[in-house]
Amino acid sequence: MEKVISTAVIKRLPRYYRYLGELRKKEVVRISSKELSERMNVTASQIRQDLNNFGGFGQQGYGYNVEYLYTEIGKILGLDQEHRVVIIGAGNLGQAIANYADFARRGFDITAVFDVKPELIGKEIGNVKIRAMSELKDYVTKQKPDIAALALPKEYAVQVANDVVSWGVSAIWNFAPVELRLPKHVVVENVHLTESLMRLSYNIRAAQIKKNADTQKNGKDSECAATTE
Amino acid sequence: MEKVISTAVIKRLPRYYRYLGELRKKEVVRISSKELSERMNVTASQIRQDLNNFGGFGQQGYGYNVEYLYTEIGKILGLDQEHRVVIIGAGNLGQAIANYADFARRGFDITAVFDVKPELIGKEIGNVKIRAMSELKDYVTKQKPDIAALALPKEYAVQVANDVVSWGVSAIWNFAPVELRLPKHVVVENVHLTESLMRLSYNIRAAQIKKNADTQKNGKDSECAATTE
């Protein structure tokens, strides 16, 4: 339990979980690491190695039991417990998060949404009423949500993050394009959209450079490869 | 130019760029790798190593020229060229992307948004009118956008991705929770929100386990650490 799992493995676990969920829906009972590997575009030995971090689960010559592996990875991901989430910021992004049905299915329960704009307060998104930011402190201290999702402009994100942490929140899902400096016990997961778009831009340029180089080399247009995860 | 840059480096470049942009705004002229390292929570040697991939930029005893490094990293990221982006899906997420001012500043120009819903078609978001999906083929073949952002339900994402690629798009920014299998020359960048939330959940659980272990060990509550990038 004390073993440190690399972030690369942690990054792949939700993908395994998603695939296994799809297989389960199709009532597939078992799958070999080879088949799983082809679907996921990860080598079979990588899959075995990843899952060995958590004690294996596979049986030689049988492969993986889909239902069992799905349930166990779910537990590793902490999806066997409910998470109550408050969303701070009810703009388009906050509303997109609040309306995303996938989250509820995974046990992430949006319990409240907050905004400063008077025209938004009182409106319903999902099944949840938008509350005034002035109610945030009272709500957080009393209801003790597990996660605060920050979907507000970066000018306010740092202060609001510090506030909710001081009121007891210990997990932040941060959409604001800013680095949060929070106490060590606080878990932060960032979704930086501009950075994602820049990685796309980098790879577009890299593909162009490769294409040009190939063209020069071959004296003609050729297929070239560039994909990112 | 043919050198393969690791995805970890590519992942950090946008962060360097964002920091340098902030320094530039504050009219900071130069910065040492040590200072940059403290701000970015990356070791100074990591920074030197990362930037050496692209030929260095630093001068012993002087540090980095902020403006120069900002411009050069911008070029590496392909931000010195304009990118025309179409958004497919004008729900909350599509609208959030369309309204995100940060993108325009970085040279990502939203030129069109498409949706199937009659009540959305003709409405304006950002400065762009929402068009009918039936116009997509004609638009893409004539206007040749650089990037298609897929902000539509996963049931449609695979087909639409295949379509736009067959009409000439070679870069996809995918928000649908599905793996796209596209020709090798197509660049794909995924934003999988549910997976991000699962990583947060994993780290919440890991922090709890650590906390419990520490408590048992020390016979009392203690501070514990768990942060992710």
Interface residues (C-beta under 8 A of the other chain):
Chain A: M1 E2 I5 T7 I10 K11 L13 P14 R15 Y17 R18 M40 N41 I76 L77 G78 L79 Q81 H83 G91 N92 L93 Q95 A96 I97 N99 Y100 D102 F103 R106 F108 D146 I147 S170 A171 W173 P177 E179 L182 P183 K184 H185 V186 V187 V188 E189 N190 V191 H192 L193 T194 E195 S196 L197 M198 R199 L200 S201 Y202 N203 I204 R205 A206 A207 I209 K210 K211 A213 E223 C224 A225 A226 T227 T228 E229
Chain B: M1 E2 I5 T7 I10 K11 L13 P14 R15 Y17 R18 M40 N41 I76 L77 G78 L79 Q81 H83 G91 N92 L93 Q95 A96 I97 N99 Y100 D102 F103 R106 F108 D146 I147 S170 A171 W173 P177 E179 L182 P183 K184 H185 V186 V187 V188 E189 N190 V191 H192 L193 T194 E195 S196 L197 M198 R199 L200 S201 Y202 N203 I204 R205 A206 A207 I209 K210 K211 A213 E223 C224 A225 A226 T227 T228 E229
